[in-house]
Amino acid sequence: MLNILAISGSLRTASTNSALIAALARNAPPGCRVTVYDGLGCLSIFNPDDEGERTPLEASELIDAVSRADGVIVSCPEYAHGVPGGLKNGLDWLVSRDAAVAKPAMLAHASPRSLFARAALAEIMRTMSFALCDDVLEIALLGKKPPEVAGILDEPGNRQAMHDALNAFAEFIRSR
């Protein structure tokens, strides 16, 4: 059983990115378990002085979750042409750890317009030594209300796209 950790870079309650990763968890193919991490909003601001034995519990839980996962999926909105601060903060807690080194990762997008954030996030994750999968999932949810989002994510073609993306990511993980 592959254990995949899914992280939404958005803290919004009605986040389309969070809805997308929740749908990925529901559509996991046999042999894959997708667990949604929802603790970004609880992390203290990264400070290198707080590493080691001073690492806050919430940061330790994220580090442990990434370490235990066979792979990580990140779905991230774009704020002012960049990666949201909460997600970047979470990634910063991983920088000096081995959790990200060679860890298979895949990006998923809920907006076709988040091109700057995609490039920035990919650069950050490659710099951190994540093994970034070339396959990317995109389901356009930008500007949709929760009932519309649910309907879009439940469309057979989108369920198949999620299933196919997870299968491709699982193969990527197994090939490493």
N, CA, C and O of each residue as an XYZ file, in Angstrom:
704
protein
N       0.845     -1.183      0.000
C       0.000      0.000      0.000
C       0.884      1.238      0.000
O       1.720      1.408      0.888
N       0.701      2.105     -0.999
C       1.426      3.366     -1.040
C       0.675      4.401     -0.204
O      -0.541      4.548     -0.321
N       1.408      5.102      0.625
C       0.836      6.164      1.452
C       1.261      7.502      0.876
O       2.444      7.840      0.857
N       0.278      8.258      0.405
C       0.528      9.550     -0.218
C      -0.049     10.638      0.676
O      -1.195     10.554      1.118
N       0.752     11.652      0.933
C       0.323     12.786      1.725
C      -0.057     13.907      0.770
O       0.735     14.275     -0.097
N      -1.264     14.455      0.920
C      -1.728     15.550      0.073
C      -1.825     16.822      0.899
O      -2.405     16.829      1.985
N      -1.253     17.895      0.374
C      -1.209     19.168      1.086
C      -1.824     20.249      0.213
O      -1.437     20.424     -0.942
N      -2.784     20.974      0.775
C      -3.334     22.143      0.106
C      -2.585     23.370      0.600
O      -2.387     23.548      1.802
N      -2.173     24.210     -0.333
C      -1.478     25.436      0.035
C      -2.411     26.554      0.454
O      -1.956     27.663      0.737
N      -3.702     26.287      0.499
C      -4.685     27.303      0.863
C      -5.235     27.036      2.261
O      -5.447     25.888      2.653
N      -5.459     28.102      2.991
C      -6.054     27.989      4.321
C      -7.545     28.321      4.306
O      -8.208     28.211      5.337
N      -8.077     28.721      3.165
C      -9.490     29.101      3.064
C     -10.398     27.898      3.298
O     -10.100     26.785      2.866
N     -11.494     28.137      3.980
C     -12.463     27.078      4.250
C     -13.034     26.503      2.964
O     -13.170     25.286      2.836
N     -13.369     27.365      2.010
C     -13.970     26.917      0.754
C     -12.924     26.839     -0.365
O     -13.233     27.126     -1.521
N     -11.715     26.460     -0.034
C     -10.615     26.390     -0.998
C     -10.862     25.343     -2.077
O     -11.210     24.199     -1.784
N     -10.679     25.753     -3.324
C     -10.790     24.788     -4.422
C      -9.607     23.821     -4.416
O      -9.747     22.668     -4.824
N      -8.446     24.283     -3.957
C      -7.283     23.391     -3.859
C      -7.505     22.316     -2.805
O      -7.150     21.155     -3.009
N      -8.094     22.706     -1.678
C      -8.407     21.729     -0.635
C      -9.472     20.746     -1.115
O      -9.404     19.553     -0.817
N     -10.454     21.253     -1.859
C     -11.483     20.373     -2.419
C     -10.860     19.375     -3.388
O     -11.248     18.207     -3.418
N      -9.897     19.835     -4.178
C      -9.240     18.948     -5.143
C      -8.479     17.826     -4.440
O      -8.586     16.668     -4.843
N      -7.718     18.148     -3.402
C      -6.976     17.064     -2.747
C      -7.897     16.140     -1.956
O      -7.609     14.951     -1.817
N      -8.996     16.673     -1.439
C      -9.973     15.800     -0.770
C     -10.581     14.838     -1.783
O     -10.806     13.667     -1.478
N     -10.847     15.334     -2.988
C     -11.384     14.468     -4.043
C     -10.350     13.432     -4.463
O     -10.705     12.291     -4.759
N      -9.075     13.814     -4.492
C      -8.024     12.835     -4.792
C      -8.032     11.715     -3.759
O      -7.885     10.542     -4.102
N      -8.202     12.080     -2.510
C      -8.240     11.064     -1.449
C      -9.421     10.114     -1.656
O      -9.293      8.908     -1.446
N     -10.561     10.654     -2.065
C     -11.747      9.813     -2.299
C     -11.604      8.940     -3.542
O     -12.234      7.887     -3.633
N     -10.791      9.362     -4.488
C     -10.642      8.647     -5.755
C      -9.354      7.840     -5.843
O      -8.926      7.469     -6.936
N      -8.746      7.571     -4.721
C      -7.492      6.816     -4.731
C      -7.724      5.415     -5.292
O      -8.663      4.726     -4.892
N      -6.869      5.001     -6.214
C      -7.007      3.656     -6.780
C      -6.574      2.597     -5.768
O      -5.922      2.914     -4.773
N      -6.932      1.358     -6.021
C      -6.472      0.282     -5.128
C      -4.948      0.316     -4.997
O      -4.229      0.536     -5.972
N      -4.486      0.096     -3.794
C      -3.054      0.096     -3.544
C      -2.498      1.451     -3.145
O      -1.305      1.575     -2.870
N      -3.357      2.474     -3.110
C      -2.933      3.823     -2.706
C      -3.858      4.347     -1.623
O      -5.076      4.182     -1.688
N      -3.265      4.972     -0.641
C      -4.040      5.675      0.377
C      -3.559      7.124      0.359
O      -2.367      7.391      0.514
N      -4.490      8.054      0.171
C      -4.159      9.477      0.170
C      -4.671     10.079      1.471
O      -5.865     10.029      1.763
N      -3.762     10.644      2.241
C      -4.090     11.299      3.505
C      -3.933     12.798      3.324
O      -2.909     13.267      2.827
N      -4.944     13.545      3.725
C      -4.913     14.997      3.592
C      -4.297     15.605      4.848
O      -4.754     15.357      5.964
N      -3.256     16.403      4.647
C      -2.643     17.158      5.741
C      -3.335     18.514      5.806
O      -3.419     19.217      4.799
N      -3.825     18.878      6.967
C      -4.546     20.143      7.089
C      -4.009     21.021      8.220
O      -4.756     21.803      8.806
N      -2.736     20.895      8.522
C      -2.178     21.630      9.645
C      -1.365     22.869      9.309
O      -0.726     23.432     10.198
N      -1.366     23.318      8.045
C      -0.534     24.482      7.702
C      -0.857     25.702      8.554
O       0.043     26.438      8.960
N      -2.131     25.915      8.822
C      -2.537     27.082      9.584
C      -2.123     27.041     11.040
O      -2.184     28.062     11.726
N      -1.705     25.890     11.523
C      -1.289     25.742     12.932
C       0.217     25.899     13.123
O       0.695     25.958     14.256
N       0.961     25.965     12.032
C       2.418     26.038     12.137
C       2.870     27.428     12.552
O       2.376     28.433     12.040
N       3.808     27.475     13.478
C       4.408     28.758     13.819
C       5.317     29.175     12.662
O       5.718     28.351     11.841
N       5.627     30.449     12.615
C       6.501     30.944     11.557
C       7.877     30.323     11.737
O       8.432     30.308     12.835
N       8.418     29.809     10.629
C       9.704     29.129     10.671
C      10.794     30.058     11.188
O      10.919     31.209     10.770
N      11.578     29.512     12.114
C      12.732     30.205     12.653
C      13.804     29.139     12.866
O      13.590     28.203     13.636
N      14.952     29.261     12.201
C      15.994     28.248     12.361
C      16.427     28.044     13.817
O      16.938     26.981     14.168
N      16.226     29.048     14.655
C      16.570     28.901     16.070
C      15.658     27.904     16.781
O      15.981     27.423     17.867
N      14.514     27.597     16.161
C      13.558     26.675     16.776
C      13.651     25.259     16.219
O      12.730     24.462     16.397
N      14.747     24.942     15.553
C      14.913     23.585     15.046
C      15.546     22.701     16.118
O      15.900     23.158     17.205
N      15.676     21.417     15.774
C      16.258     20.476     16.725
C      15.299     20.193     17.853
O      14.113     19.962     17.617
N      15.788     20.208     19.070
C      14.938     19.881     20.216
C      13.899     20.955     20.499
O      12.977     20.732     21.284
N      14.035     22.114     19.873
C      13.065     23.206     20.057
C      11.978     23.213     18.975
O      11.127     24.102     18.958
N      12.005     22.237     18.085
C      11.014     22.201     17.005
C       9.610     22.095     17.597
O       9.340     21.189     18.385
N       8.714     23.013     17.224
C       7.342     22.951     17.735
C       6.652     21.644     17.330
O       6.947     21.075     16.279
N       5.740     21.183     18.169
C       5.022     19.930     17.930
C       4.365     19.916     16.551
O       4.463     18.917     15.839
N       3.696     21.002     16.159
C       3.000     21.037     14.878
C       3.970     20.861     13.716
O       3.654     20.178     12.742
N       5.146     21.472     13.814
C       6.157     21.318     12.770
C       6.699     19.887     12.757
O       6.915     19.313     11.690
N       6.915     19.319     13.933
C       7.378     17.928     14.011
C       6.373     16.972     13.380
O       6.754     16.000     12.729
N       5.085     17.254     13.578
C       4.043     16.400     12.987
C       4.081     16.471     11.463
O       3.916     15.450     10.797
N       4.296     17.665     10.900
C       4.421     17.793      9.443
C       5.658     17.055      8.944
O       5.588     16.311      7.965
N       6.769     17.256      9.602
C       8.018     16.600      9.210
C       7.845     15.091      9.249
O       8.271     14.398      8.325
N       7.230     14.575     10.298
C       6.998     13.127     10.419
C       6.049     12.624      9.335
O       6.259     11.547      8.778
N       5.006     13.398      9.034
C       4.041     12.980      8.008
C       4.710     12.896      6.642
O       4.468     11.953      5.889
N       5.543     13.869      6.320
C       6.255     13.839      5.040
C       7.254     12.687      5.037
O       7.389     11.992      4.029
N       7.949     12.476      6.143
C       8.930     11.387      6.227
C       8.281     10.024      6.025
O       8.834      9.168      5.335
N       7.107      9.819      6.626
C       6.423      8.520      6.529
C       5.777      8.285      5.172
O       5.581      7.138      4.770
N       5.446      9.354      4.463
C       4.742      9.215      3.186
C       5.661      8.645      2.111
O       6.863      8.906      2.094
N       5.070      7.867      1.221
C       5.808      7.375      0.059
C       5.911      8.458     -1.010
O       6.802      8.420     -1.859
N       4.999      9.419     -0.963
C       4.996     10.520     -1.911
C       4.121     11.644     -1.393
O       3.309     11.447     -0.489
N       4.293     12.826     -1.971
C       3.570     14.020     -1.544
C       2.934     14.683     -2.763
O       3.572     14.838     -3.804
N       1.668     15.071     -2.618
C       0.976     15.853     -3.646
C       0.682     17.220     -3.048
O       0.197     17.320     -1.921
N       0.978     18.275     -3.808
C       0.716     19.635     -3.351
C      -0.201     20.314     -4.360
O       0.047     20.294     -5.566
N      -1.263     20.914     -3.838
C      -2.172     21.727     -4.645
C      -2.146     23.132     -4.056
O      -2.424     23.328     -2.873
N      -1.809     24.102     -4.896
C      -1.470     25.421     -4.374
C      -2.120     26.542     -5.175
O      -2.047     26.545     -6.404
N      -2.755     27.492     -4.495
C      -3.243     28.670     -5.202
C      -2.090     29.624     -5.499
O      -0.964     29.420     -5.046
N      -2.386     30.651     -6.256
C      -1.390     31.679     -6.547
C      -1.835     32.977     -5.904
O      -2.948     33.445     -6.143
N      -0.969     33.559     -5.089
C      -1.233     34.853     -4.468
C      -0.160     35.820     -4.941
O       1.029     35.591     -4.717
N      -0.571     36.890     -5.588
C       0.363     37.927     -6.047
C       1.531     37.329     -6.835
O       2.689     37.701     -6.646
N       1.190     36.392     -7.724
C       2.167     35.707     -8.581
C       3.141     34.835     -7.792
O       4.254     34.589     -8.257
N       2.752     34.371     -6.625
C       3.658     33.542     -5.845
C       2.952     32.468     -5.045
O       1.732     32.314     -5.099
N       3.754     31.737     -4.305
C       3.288     30.668     -3.433
C       2.779     31.303     -2.138
O       3.460     32.160     -1.574
N       1.607     30.909     -1.657
C       1.091     31.480     -0.407
C       2.074     31.275      0.752
O       2.768     30.261      0.828
N       2.110     32.248      1.637
C       3.044     32.219      2.761
C       2.897     31.012      3.666
O       3.893     30.486      4.161
N       1.669     30.563      3.890
C       1.469     29.407      4.764
C       2.122     28.148      4.214
O       2.732     27.383      4.962
N       1.994     27.931      2.899
C       2.630     26.759      2.289
C       4.141     26.904      2.304
O       4.854     25.957      2.635
N       4.631     28.079      1.948
C       6.082     28.295      1.960
C       6.630     28.089      3.365
O       7.707     27.515      3.529
N       5.908     28.546      4.375
C       6.321     28.342      5.758
C       6.412     26.849      6.083
O       7.378     26.406      6.705
N       5.411     26.078      5.664
C       5.441     24.637      5.894
C       6.643     23.990      5.219
O       7.309     23.134      5.802
N       6.912     24.405      3.990
C       8.072     23.860      3.282
C       9.371     24.263      3.969
O      10.316     23.476      4.026
N       9.421     25.493      4.491
C      10.623     25.942      5.196
C      10.948     25.051      6.394
O      12.121     24.831      6.696
N       9.924     24.534      7.080
C      10.173     23.634      8.212
C      10.839     22.338      7.762
O      11.440     21.640      8.578
N      10.741     22.008      6.472
C      11.324     20.768      5.950
C      12.738     20.956      5.389
O      13.448     19.976      5.163
N      13.145     22.199      5.167
C      14.379     22.476      4.421
C      15.603     21.780      4.995
O      16.351     21.157      4.241
N      15.830     21.860      6.275
C      17.062     21.298      6.836
C      16.889     19.844      7.287
O      17.738     19.308      7.999
N      15.814     19.224      6.881
C      15.545     17.834      7.263
C      15.766     16.919      6.059
O      15.903     17.393      4.931
N      15.798     15.634      6.297
C      15.910     14.668      5.212
C      14.553     14.285      4.630
O      14.493     13.540      3.652
N      13.469     14.780      5.214
C      12.125     14.367      4.814
C      11.859     14.593      3.332
O      11.185     13.779      2.700
N      12.372     15.676      2.765
C      12.091     16.014      1.371
C      13.089     15.410      0.393
O      12.799     15.312     -0.799
N      14.239     15.009      0.867
C      15.302     14.544     -0.017
C      14.865     13.279     -0.766
O      14.600     12.239     -0.163
N      14.799     13.397     -2.081
C      14.408     12.315     -2.989
C      12.968     11.836     -2.777
O      12.590     10.777     -3.278
N      12.172     12.600     -2.043
C      10.770     12.242     -1.806
C       9.981     12.525     -3.086
O       9.967     13.663     -3.556
N       9.326     11.514     -3.657
C       8.515     11.752     -4.846
C       7.399     12.758     -4.545
O       6.746     12.686     -3.505
N       7.197     13.684     -5.467
C       6.174     14.707     -5.295
C       5.499     14.995     -6.632
O       6.105     14.873     -7.696
N       4.233     15.378     -6.546
C       3.449     15.730     -7.725
C       2.651     16.985     -7.415
O       2.219     17.194     -6.282
N       2.462     17.813     -8.425
C       1.662     19.020     -8.267
C       0.280     18.796     -8.856
O       0.120     18.120     -9.872
N      -0.714     19.377     -8.200
C      -2.093     19.347     -8.678
C      -2.603     20.781     -8.637
O      -2.286     21.529     -7.712
N      -3.389     21.166     -9.633
C      -3.811     22.559     -9.737
C      -5.314     22.661     -9.920
O      -5.925     21.894    -10.663
N      -5.896     23.632     -9.220
C      -7.324     23.903     -9.339
C      -7.583     25.145    -10.176
O      -8.731     25.564    -10.325
N      -6.530     25.734    -10.723
C      -6.671     26.927    -11.545
C      -5.724     26.856    -12.736
O      -4.535     26.584    -12.572
N      -6.247     27.099    -13.931
C      -5.368     27.122    -15.105
C      -4.525     28.404    -15.180
O      -3.645     28.519    -16.034
N      -4.795     29.368    -14.284
C      -4.089     30.646    -14.327
C      -2.927     30.750    -13.350
O      -2.251     31.779    -13.334
N      -2.672     29.766    -12.559
C      -1.654     29.874    -11.506
C      -0.252     29.548    -12.018
O       0.484     28.795    -11.380
N       0.111     30.104    -13.148
C       1.380     29.748    -13.795
C       2.608     30.225    -13.025
O       3.618     29.523    -12.985
N       2.540     31.398    -12.418
C       3.694     31.896    -11.663
C       3.925     31.047    -10.414
O       5.059     30.682    -10.105
N       2.844     30.738     -9.703
C       2.969     29.914     -8.496
C       3.456     28.517     -8.843
O       4.260     27.939     -8.110
N       2.977     27.971     -9.952
C       3.436     26.633    -10.374
C       4.943     26.623    -10.559
O       5.640     25.749    -10.043
N       5.436     27.601    -11.297
C       6.879     27.663    -11.555
C       7.653     27.879    -10.259
O       8.682     27.243    -10.034
N       7.161     28.769     -9.413
C       7.851     29.039     -8.146
C       7.838     27.810     -7.242
O       8.857     27.463     -6.644
N       6.686     27.155     -7.145
C       6.586     25.970     -6.290
C       7.484     24.848     -6.797
O       8.163     24.189     -6.010
N       7.489     24.633     -8.100
C       8.364     23.595     -8.662
C       9.826     23.907     -8.363
O      10.592     23.009     -8.013
N      10.215     25.173     -8.498
C      11.597     25.563     -8.209
C      11.937     25.346     -6.733
O      13.007     24.831     -6.408
N      11.030     25.737     -5.852
C      11.252     25.548     -4.412
C      11.412     24.062     -4.104
O      12.343     23.667     -3.402
N      10.509     23.246     -4.625
C      10.532     21.818     -4.293
C      11.744     21.120     -4.899
O      12.313     20.230     -4.266
N      12.151     21.498     -6.101
C      13.374     20.917     -6.683
C      14.599     21.334     -5.873
O      15.494     20.524     -5.633
N      14.636     22.585     -5.457
C      15.751     23.073     -4.642
C      15.838     22.316     -3.327
O      16.929     22.085     -2.806
N      14.682     21.929     -2.793
C      14.643     21.159     -1.545
C      14.960     19.682     -1.770
O      15.011     18.909     -0.813
N      15.173     19.287     -3.014
C      15.514     17.917     -3.408
C      14.335     16.959     -3.454
O      14.535     15.745     -3.418
N      13.095     17.477     -3.533
C      11.966     16.599     -3.844
C      12.198     16.036     -5.240
O      12.770     16.717     -6.092
N      11.768     14.817     -5.483
C      11.808     14.217     -6.820
C      10.469     14.527     -7.476
O       9.486     13.817     -7.263
N      10.433     15.581     -8.268
C       9.188     16.083     -8.821
C       8.781     15.299    -10.063
O       9.528     15.206    -11.037
N       7.595     14.746    -10.001
C       7.010     13.987    -11.102
C       6.622     14.959    -12.220
O       6.107     16.044    -11.950
N       6.868     14.572    -13.461
C       6.504     15.426    -14.590
C       4.995     15.472    -14.804
O       4.479     16.455    -15.336
N       4.281     14.425    -14.397
C       2.830     14.416    -14.541
C       2.226     15.424    -13.565
O       2.610     15.486    -12.397
N       1.287     16.199    -14.059
C       0.607     17.218    -13.256
C      -0.888     17.059    -13.483
O      -1.330     16.802    -14.602
N      -1.659     17.212    -12.425
C      -3.120     17.166    -12.536
C      -3.655     18.584    -12.498
O      -3.283     19.375    -11.632
N      -4.533     18.900    -13.442
C      -5.216     20.195    -13.419
C      -6.696     19.983    -13.679
O      -7.089     19.402    -14.691
N      -7.501     20.459    -12.761
C      -8.952     20.493    -12.927
C      -9.379     21.913    -12.603
O      -9.204     22.373    -11.475
N      -9.931     22.603    -13.575
C     -10.264     24.024    -13.437
C     -11.457     24.222    -12.506
O     -12.590     23.873    -12.837
N     -11.176     24.790    -11.334
C     -12.203     25.050    -10.328
C     -12.256     26.521     -9.925
O     -13.103     26.910     -9.121
N     -11.377     27.327    -10.464
C     -11.254     28.729    -10.087
C     -12.590     29.456    -10.187
O     -13.278     29.383    -11.205
N     -12.944     30.153     -9.119
C     -14.147     30.971     -9.102
C     -15.447     30.219     -8.893
O     -16.522     30.818     -8.935
N     -15.365     28.929     -8.669
C     -16.579     28.120     -8.474
C     -16.936     28.067     -6.996
O     -16.059     28.068     -6.132
N     -18.211     28.022     -6.720
C     -18.728     27.879     -5.357
C     -18.709     26.400     -4.974
O     -18.705     25.541     -5.855
N     -18.696     26.084     -3.670
C     -18.597     24.686     -3.228
C     -19.554     23.702     -3.914
O     -19.109     22.612     -4.273
N     -20.837     24.019     -4.117
C     -21.686     23.035     -4.805
C     -21.241     22.773     -6.254
O     -21.308     21.644     -6.738
N     -20.785     23.840     -6.936
C     -20.279     23.666     -8.302
C     -19.000     22.834     -8.303
O     -18.818     21.948     -9.138
N     -18.117     23.137     -7.349
C     -16.857     22.401     -7.230
C     -17.137     20.918     -7.039
O     -16.532     20.075     -7.702
N     -18.052     20.605     -6.136
C     -18.389     19.198     -5.878
C     -18.897     18.523     -7.148
O     -18.518     17.391     -7.450
N     -19.753     19.218     -7.889
C     -20.276     18.657     -9.126
C     -19.198     18.427    -10.169
O     -19.178     17.391    -10.833
N     -18.296     19.401    -10.313
C     -17.201     19.275    -11.279
C     -16.294     18.109    -10.907
O     -15.910     17.315    -11.766
N     -15.956     18.010     -9.629
C     -15.060     16.935     -9.186
C     -15.711     15.558     -9.281
O     -15.020     14.540     -9.326
N     -17.032     15.533     -9.312
C     -17.741     14.260     -9.404
C     -18.037     13.847    -10.852
O     -18.551     12.753    -11.089
N     -17.720     14.706    -11.812
C     -17.930     14.342    -13.214
C     -17.054     13.142    -13.555
O     -15.897     13.083    -13.140
N     -17.593     12.188    -14.304
C     -16.833     10.978    -14.629
C     -15.460     11.262    -15.251
O     -14.483     10.588    -14.924
N     -15.382     12.239    -16.132
C     -14.093     12.549    -16.757
C     -13.070     13.058    -15.762
O     -11.886     12.733    -15.861
N     -13.520     13.856    -14.803
C     -12.598     14.368    -13.787
C     -12.228     13.297    -12.771
O     -11.089     13.251    -12.306
N     -13.169     12.445    -12.427
C     -12.827     11.319    -11.540
C     -11.787     10.428    -12.219
O     -10.853      9.946    -11.578
N     -11.962     10.217    -13.522
C     -10.992      9.407    -14.269
C      -9.636     10.109    -14.321
O      -8.600      9.458    -14.186
N      -9.631     11.430    -14.517
C      -8.369     12.181    -14.546
C      -7.630     12.060    -13.214
O      -6.410     11.895    -13.191
N      -8.369     12.141    -12.105
C      -7.745     11.992    -10.785
C      -7.191     10.578    -10.613
O      -6.072     10.389    -10.135
N      -7.986      9.602    -11.007
C      -7.572      8.206    -10.908
C      -6.300      7.974    -11.738
O      -5.351      7.343    -11.272
N      -6.298      8.494    -12.973
C      -5.139      8.328    -13.855
C      -3.907      9.033    -13.299
O      -2.802      8.494    -13.353
N      -4.099     10.247    -12.759
C      -2.970     10.993    -12.186
C      -2.377     10.246    -10.990
O      -1.158     10.171    -10.839
N      -3.241      9.700    -10.154
C      -2.750      8.939     -8.999
C      -2.044      7.666     -9.431
O      -1.027      7.289     -8.847
N      -2.570      7.005    -10.443
C      -1.892      5.808    -10.959
C      -0.527      6.159    -11.532
O       0.448      5.447    -11.295
N      -0.450      7.257    -12.288
C       0.831      7.688    -12.852
C       1.814      8.049    -11.742
O       2.996      7.717    -11.821
N       1.321      8.728    -10.707
C       2.188      9.084     -9.589
C       2.639      7.830     -8.839
O       3.796      7.739     -8.426
N       1.750      6.881     -8.663
C       2.117      5.623     -8.004
C       3.221      4.907     -8.784
O       4.155      4.369     -8.191
N       3.111      4.902    -10.108
C       4.165      4.289    -10.931
C       5.483      5.046    -10.785
O       6.555      4.442    -10.727
N       5.392      6.360    -10.726
C       6.587      7.189    -10.524
C       7.248      6.833     -9.187
O       8.467      6.673     -9.117
N       6.447      6.711     -8.141
C       6.975      6.348     -6.820
C       7.638      4.978     -6.869
O       8.745      4.800     -6.362
N       6.968      4.022     -7.473
C       7.511      2.648     -7.523
C       8.776      2.554     -8.366
O       9.610      1.677     -8.142
N       8.920      3.449     -9.326
C      10.096      3.391    -10.221
C      11.348      3.972     -9.585
O      12.434      3.858    -10.154
N      11.224      4.578     -8.443
C      12.366      5.256     -7.816
C      13.164      4.321     -6.940
O      14.157      4.734     -6.340
